[in-house]
Amino acid sequence: MASTAQIKIPATYMRGGTSKGVFFLRDDLPEAAQTPGAARDALLLRVIGSPDPYAKQIDGMGGATSSTSKTVILSKSEKADHDVDYLFGQVAIDKPFVDWSGNCGNLSAAVGPFAISNGLVDPARIPWNGVAVVRIWQANIGKTIIAHVPMTDGAVQETGDFELDGVTFPAAEVQLEFMDPAADEEGAGGSMFPTGHLVDELEVPGVGTFKATMINAGIPTIFVNARDIGYTGSELQDAINSDPKALSMFETIRAYGALRMGLIGTVEEAATRQHTPKVAFVAAPADYLSSSGKRVTTADTDLLVRAMSMGKLHHAMMGTAAVAIGTAAAIPGTLVNLAAGGGERSAVRFGHPSGTLRVGAEAVLVDGEWQVKKAIMSRSARVLMEGWVRVPGNSF
C-alpha cells in the first residue's frame, strides 16, 4: 500500500498546574487547521493519540487521563488591552471528539510564560527582573485572565520553591486572576446561578432527588453534598474510578444538571459536551491520607471537595473548578459555603485527593444578583519539551 509521509509542526509540551498539554502558535498550524472545523479537530486528535479504544493514547502525546489529554492554541490578541488569545481543546481519550466548551484553569498558568517566550507580549511590557503582567483573552468562554509571571534576567523564571499539591516538584509561582468569572454560557443567560437559586432540589432519575448548587463561574459546575450520594468527601481516585456504577451515577447527575442549567436542550446532548459542566461533591473538613501519603487534617482545610473531569474523579482539582469553589464559597448559603461553615469569606482552603489548595474570591450582591469581580489562585508552569510534533500527512 502507498505510504503517507509525516509532517512536523512546531509545538511545546508544557505543564500548567496539575495538567499538561501540547501548545501551538496558531500560525504554526497547517492552514486548514488554523480555523475551527473538522480539520483542526482531526489534527489535534491525531497529535494526542485519540480516539484510542485501548484508552492509553500510546500513539500520541496524550497521557490517558483528562489532565493530560489537552491542547492549547495561542495567538497575538485581537482584543483591545489584551496580549494573547488563548483557545483550549479538551481531547476525548476513546472518542473522536474535541470539546471546546470550557477553559482549563491549570493550563492557564502556562499561557503567560509561553506567550512571553514566544514573542506574543510587547517587550516594553516585560521587566528584565520582576513580575510580568500578561493579559489573556480566554476565547472559549470570553473572559479575561491576568497572569503574573516571574522574570529573571530577561527570561521567564520556571524554577522556584512554590509547592503545589498534585505536582511532585516545586517551581516558580504564577498568580492568576480570573476576572468576572461568571461564565456567559449559551443558554444560561449569563447568570452566575442559571436556575435563579443558590440551592435547588435536583431530581435525577435512577439516582434520587437531592440539594445542588449549580453555578457558572470559572466553569459551569454542579455541587452536591457528599453524604447525599453516599460518600464522605475524603475519597481518593480509586474509590470512584474503579466503580462503574459510581461513574454512571455521576454522568447521569451531570446530564440532568446540565439540562437544569440550560446548557443542553436534551439529556442526550450531554454526551457531546463532555468537558462541561463539572460535577463536584463537598463535605465538612475531615482527616484523611492524600494520594501522596501526606496527611490532611481538619485544621488544614475549610472543607473537602472532590470533582469529576471527563467521566473520572480528578487526581487533584481542575483550576476552573477551583474558581467555581472559591466563588461559591464566598456566597453565603451555597452548598460550598455551608460545607465550609457558612458566613462571609473572601478565601477558602479545600482538601482534594492530592492535598489542599487555597483560592480567593470576593462576592457582592448588586440589585439582587451576586457578582464576583475576580477569583485568585496560584499555580506553577514549566516547559517540558519543545520542538515539533509529527503526524501522518493524511490525518486531517
N, C-alpha and C positions, 0 to 999 in steps of 0.2 A: 504494500500500500504506500501511497505517497506520504512523505513526511512534511510537517509544517515546522518551520524554524521558530525558535523562541524570540521574543522581543524583550528588551530590557527597558525599565522605566525608573528614573531616579526616585528614590524613596528613603525614608528614615524610619527605623523601628525605635519607638520610644515608650518608656514607662511614664505614666502620669498617675499619681496617687496609687491606688491599688489595681490599676488596669494597665494594659499595654496594647499598642496598636501600630498600624502602618500609616505613616504620614506622607502625604503627597502635596507638592505645589500643583495647583490646578493646571497651570500652563505646561507642566511636565507630562501630563497625561496625554495619551493619544487623542487626537482631535475629536473622535466620536464619543469619547468618554469625558469630555470637558463640560458637558451639559447633562442635565437629568435625563434619564431614559434607560432603555434596556441594555444598551452597550456599556454604559457606566456600571450598572449593576452587575452585568456578566463579568466585566473585568475585575471588579472588586471581589466577587465570589471566587474567581479563579486565583487571585492573589492570596486570599485567606485559606483556600482549600475546601470550599463548600460548593454544593451540598455533599456531605460525606455520610453515607449510610452506616459507616463504622463509628461515626461521631468522634474521630480522632484528629481530623484535619492534617494527616501526615503529609499530604502533597500540597502544602501551602504554609503560610506564615501564621495561621491561627493556632491557638493553644488549647482548643477543645473545651473552653469554658466561656461563659458570657463575658467575663472580664478580659479575655484575650482574643476575642473574635471581633475586632473593631478596626475601623478605617477612618481616616481624617483627611479632608481636602481643604487646603488653605490658599488664600489669595490676598493680594493687597486690597484693602477695603474700598468698597464703592459707597460706603455710608459716611456722611459728614462726621467729623470728630471721632473717627474710629481708625485703627491701624490695620486690622486684619479681619477678613471674613472667614468664619470657621464653620465648616459643614461636617457633621458626624454621621457615619453609617454603621449601624449595628448589624453585623452579618450573622444570619442564622447558621447553625452548625450543620444540621441534617436536612435543611430545606433550601431550595433555590430562591432565597429571599433576603433583601437588604432593607432594613427598617430605618426610615428617615424621620420618624415621627417625634423624636426627642433628642435631648442633648446627653453627653457623657460628662458628668461633673468631674470625674477623676482625670480624664484626658484633657479637660480644660486647663489643668495645671501645666501641661506640656505645650500648649498652644503659644503662650507668650515666649518661652525660651526658643521654640522653633522659629517663630516669627522674627525674633531679633537675629538669630544666627543665619537666617536665610534672606535677609535684606528686605523684609516686609514692613519694617518700622523705620521711620525717618531717623537717620543717625543723630540729628540735632536733638532728638528727644531721649537719647540713650546716654546716661552718665558713664564716664570711664570707670568710676568706682561708686558704689551706692546701690540704689534700687531704681530700676526702670519701670515705668508705669505703662503697661500695654493695654490699649483699649480694643476689646474684642467684640465683634458683632457675631452672635451665635445665630446662624442663619436658619437652623431647624425650627427654633421657637421664637425668633425675632426678639432677642433680648441682648442686653449689654453685660459683659463680664469684664471686670477690671483685674488684671493680673499684676502683682508686684514682684518683679523678677530681680534677684540679686545679681550684681555685676562686679567682677573683679578684673582689673587691668584690661578693660575693654571687651571682655568676654563674659558670656553667661556663666555664672557660678553654679555648678551642679553638685559638688560635694559639700558636705557640712555635717552638723551634728543633730539635725532635726529628725526625730524618730516618729514614724507613722505606723501604728498597729496594722498589721496585714502586709507590711513591706519589711523584708528581712534586714536591709542595711540602711543606715542613716544617710541623709542627703541634705541639700540646701532647702530651706523653707521657701515656698512660694505661696503668698497670701492671695486669696481670691475673694473678690466682692461680686456677688450675683445681684445685679441691680434690678429692682422692681420684679422680683422673681415669680410673681403670679403669672402662670403660663396662659397665653392667649390661644388656647387650643380651639380649633374649629368645633363648633357645636357646644362649647362650654360658655359662650357669651363673654369670655374674658374675665369671668368672675373667679375669685380665689376659691370660693365654695359654690360650685356649679348647681348644687341642689338647693342652695339658699339657706342651708342649715350647717351648724358646726358638727352636729351628730345626727345621723339618720338611722332608722331601722332598715337594714339591708336584707331583703329576702332572697335567698339563694336556693333554688330548688335542689333537693337531694342533700343539702348541707344544713340549712336551718335559717332562722332569722336572728340577727344579732346587730349590735350597735356598730356603726362605722363612721369614721371621719374621712370624707372624700375631698381632697384638696388639689388645686392646681398651683403648685409653687415649686420651682426647680424642675419638677417633672410631675405629671399627674399621678397621684398616689392614693391608695385605699388603705387606711389604717383600721385595724380591728384589735380588740383585746385578745391577748394570747389565750387566756382562760376560756373564752367563748368558743374557741375552736380546738380545745383540748391540749394546749401547750403551756409551758411555764414562761417562755421568753428567754430562757437560758440555753436553748438548743444549739448544737453545732451542726455543721452541714450534713453529716451522715444521718442524723436523726430524721431529716426531712428527705434528702435526696435519694436515700435508699428505700424509700417507701412510696411505691407507685400510687397508692390510694391517696396519700397526702398530696403528692404533686397534682393529681387530678382534681382534688378538692380546691387547691389554691388557684388552679387555672379556671375552675368554674366560678370561684369568687371574683377573680379578675374580670372574667367576661361579663358577669352581671353587674359588677361595679362600674365597668366601662360604659355599659348601657345606661345605667342610672346617672352617670356623669355627663351623658350626651356626647361621648367620644365616638360611639358607633351607633348605627341605626338598628342593627340586629345582633343577637348574641353570636351568631356565626361569624360575623366580621372580626371578632377578637382574634381569630387565627391569622388574619392578615395584618395584625398590629401587635406584634409580639413584644416590642420594646416598651410600649406604654399601654395602659397605666401599670404602675408597680403595685404590689400588694405587700404590706408590712404588718407585723403584729407586735404589740407593745405590752410591757408589764412593768411593775414597780421594781426597784433595784433588788438584786439577789446575788449571793456569792456563786461563782462558777469558775471552772477552769477553761481558759480560752484554748483555741486550736493549737497555739504555740506552746501550751503548758503554763502560760502566765496566769496567775490567779487574779481574778477581778472580784473585788469585794463591794459590799453595799456602799462603802464610803467613797468608792471610786466613781460612781455614776449617779445620775439623777433618775434614770430609767433604763430599761432594756429594750432594744429594738432588733428584730430580725426581718430581713427583706428578701423577697423573691425577685430574681432577674432572669429573664428568658427561660422561665419554667423551672429554675433551680434556686435553692437557697444560696444567697451570695456569701462568699467566704469572709467578707468584711462588711462594707457598706458602700453602695453607689454614691458618688458625690452629689448627684442631683437629688437622690432620696434624702441625703443628709440635709440639703437645703429645705426640703419639704418637712423634715423632722424639726429643724430649727424654727421654721416659720410656724408650724402647728403648735410647737411648744410655747411660743410667745403669745398665743391667743388663748386666753382663759376659756375653759370649757370643752376644748377638743379632747379626744381620747389621749393624744400625745401629752397634752398639758396636764391632764388628770393623772396619767401614769407617773408623771414627774412630780406629783404632789399638789398640782393646781396653783392658782395665783398668777401674778405677773412676773415675767422673767425675760431677760434680754439675751441669755445664753443657756445652753444645756449641754451636759456631757452624758452621752449614752453608751451603753455597753453593746457590742456586736460580737459575732463569733471569734474575731481575731483580737479583740481588746476593747479599747474605748476611743471615742472621738468627740471633740468639742466643736460646736457650731453656734454662731451667734446670729440673732435676728431681733429686730425691734418692730412691734406691731402697733398701729394706731387705728382707731375707729373713726372713720370720716363719713358723715351722712349715712350712718347705719351700715357701712361696708368696711370690712377690715382691709387694711393696706400695710404692706411691708415694703419699705423702700430698698432695703438690701439685706442679704444674708452673707455672713463672712465665715470662712474657714481656711485652714492652712493645709496644703498638700506639699508634695515634692515631685520632681520630674528629672529624668535623665535620658540622654541618648544611649541606646543600647547598641545600635549598629546603623551605619549609613552607607549608601552606595546605590545599588539598583536591585529591584526585584525583577524576576523573569517569569513570563507567562507564554504559553503557546500563542503564536500569532493569530490563530483562528478561534481563540477562546472568547472573543467578544465581537 
